[in-house]
Amino acid sequence: MSHDCGFLTDLLDDGQVAFTDATRESHAVDWGTRESDHATAPDAVAFPESTADVATVLAAAHEREVPVTPYAAGTSMEGNAVPSFAGISLDLTRMDTVHEVRPADLQIDVGPGVLGSAVNEAVADDGLFFPPLPSSGDLSTVGGMIANDASGMQTVKYGEVSDWLLEVEAVTATGEVFTAGSKAKKTSAGYNLADLLVGSEGTLAVVTRATLELAGRPAQIRGGRAVFPSLDAATDAVADAIQSGLDVARIELVDETATAMANAYQGLDLPDSAMLFVEFHANHGIDEEIAFCRSLFESHGVDQFDTAGDEEMDALWEAREEMAFAVSSYDPDLSPVHPGDITVPVSKLGKIIRYAKQRGADESLLVPCFGHAGDGNVHYSVLADPDDPEQSAVAETVYSDIVARAIEMGGTATGEHGVGLGKREYLEREHGAVAVQLMRQVKRAFDPSDILNPGKLFPETSKEGGRVTLDLPTED
Ligand SMILES: Cc1cc2nc3c(=O)[nH]c(=O)nc-3n(C[C@H](O)[C@H](O)[C@H](O)COP(=O)(O)OP(=O)(O)OC[C@H]3O[C@@H](n4cnc5c(N)ncnc54)[C@H](O)[C@@H]3O)c2cc1C
């Protein structure tokens, strides 16, 4: 299904619109897109440089009912940023201005295309930082983080991106500019539309400017690693740490399969066991917190718990950040079916990981698990030979069984990667039919013609048979 997007050349300057195959195809994939997603290349890629550009493009696209899919760094894992029905890919990466830093209020105003790491660079001299950065913070943008409600290793202490978003400027599908939220630390003035845009994956409005809250950099930062005799002991230690109120800034789990993969990929020599990597942030009293952590871990039979110097910690965090690459390059004959990202209440962490590992073992498939364990978040991969359709189908079933079990445990199908194309089938299972129907009605209020990132989130919007209109009640 293609759309005539020639009108864009009348709206934007030369160099702000591309119709070449190379540019269109680069916007037909993100990091998680797979063939079965049926993503398509856009008909044109537009590169707005201002809020006015975004508003002009959206108003014109709305008039012509041309789909518009916002695209930033394209690091999404669920096909969130790629068009399902061609049209315009709206690339926000040129809107990468740091507008203003207000250290006295711990605030920064940025364009949506600013990288997460650039936020930290802009405020470092003021002794500030943006705590909820995802592991992809040096690759991904503020707009993408808001739209996917990203979170990261420090979420266990500081919360997710939504907790640090104060105010947004955004443009509706019809081209109207509005602001939502407040620069005040708190507000109870009406519906919080800023919160509604968080996690909306570009389906409601396009974010053109954001005011983020910042935190003071702690005076003391210390990390370490704990080696456990079993995966169960490690997950029990995580749950106990959280339940006991341990003030930990990062607590990341890596199971023995993932450890072996990290060793192979990074040339490391980590023990062949389940491990926790931890980090503490404090202005005083960090030794007491580490001692408390040690006693907790000892009560779960930890084999070894050592704090580490900066260099050693950097290597451990790098190993953790590169885990997705370590998994996918472990065996040239095997590929992960999808990047798994489920989250359960923390008391269920051990249970869901045991289930994932057992389902893999039942089918003789490798299932490495790692993740932001303190949040109950598990990243898992089911590895299969892509040239073996039977094995790939079994791996798909194992993958979905794990998602289904997480939902049954009161958890979520997607802890931080969003719904995109890959998790649509779970939306109703997780939230129920009434809640999803309310979501459709919200979508219609922002986007009456369903032009903004159509085909995402809602289960019925599949590719087969072309574009499917959302199943909404009629006006009368
Ligand atoms: C190696 C790796 C590690 C990762 N680690 C983490 C992690 O620790 N935690 C985590 O949460 N995620 C992680 N991710 C996933 C991903 O990086 C995040 O979701 C990130 O926030 C996406 O940002 P982006 O700039 O790449 O956005 P894109 O992928 O380009 O877009 C994301 C979504 O936002 C929409 N969008 C983009 N810009 C706007 C805008 N201005 N207005 C409205 N909608 C917009 C798009 O349509 C799309 O739906 C990881 C990915 C990789 C590749």
The ligand as a Gaussian input file, in Angstrom:
#p B3LYP/6-31G(d) Opt

LIG

0 1
 C       21.403000      -2.745000      22.901000
 C       20.062000      -2.255000      23.358000
 C       19.819000      -2.127000      24.717000
 C       18.578000      -1.661000      25.160000
 N       18.385000      -1.522000      26.486000
 C       17.227000      -1.014000      26.937000
 C       17.025000      -0.821000      28.333000
 O       17.881000      -1.049000      29.168000
 N       15.822000      -0.315000      28.713000
 C       14.847000       0.023000      27.821000
 O       13.809000       0.512000      28.237000
 N       15.023000      -0.163000      26.496000
 C       16.169000      -0.663000      26.035000
 N       16.342000      -0.830000      24.683000
 C       15.229000      -0.482000      23.753000
 C       15.298000       0.964000      23.167000
 O       16.622000       1.409000      23.130000
 C       14.456000       1.975000      23.947000
 O       13.082000       1.658000      23.881000
 C       14.626000       3.429000      23.444000
 O       13.997000       4.286000      24.324000
 C       14.109000       3.678000      22.039000
 O       14.548000       4.976000      21.645000
 P       14.825000       5.353000      20.122000
 O       15.341000       6.742000      20.092000
 O       15.679000       4.330000      19.484000
 O       13.364000       5.319000      19.548000
 P       12.780000       4.559000      18.268000
 O       13.074000       3.111000      18.389000
 O       13.179000       5.226000      17.024000
 O       11.219000       4.808000      18.505000
 C       10.578000       4.277000      19.637000
 C        9.077000       4.542000      19.595000
 O        8.876000       5.909000      19.856000
 C        8.176000       6.548000      18.800000
 N        8.790000       7.873000      18.760000
 C       10.072000       8.198000      18.538000
 N       10.253000       9.513000      18.683000
 C        9.056000      10.038000      19.014000
 C        8.581000      11.350000      19.301000
 N        9.379000      12.419000      19.282000
 N        7.263000      11.518000      19.587000
 C        6.418000      10.462000      19.627000
 N        6.815000       9.200000      19.359000
 C        8.117000       9.000000      19.068000
 C        8.370000       5.648000      17.594000
 O        7.289000       5.729000      16.694000
 C        8.418000       4.283000      18.266000
 O        7.115000       3.818000      18.491000
 C       17.563000      -1.319000      24.216000
 C       17.823000      -1.442000      22.848000
 C       19.045000      -1.887000      22.420000
 C       19.283000      -1.980000      20.946000

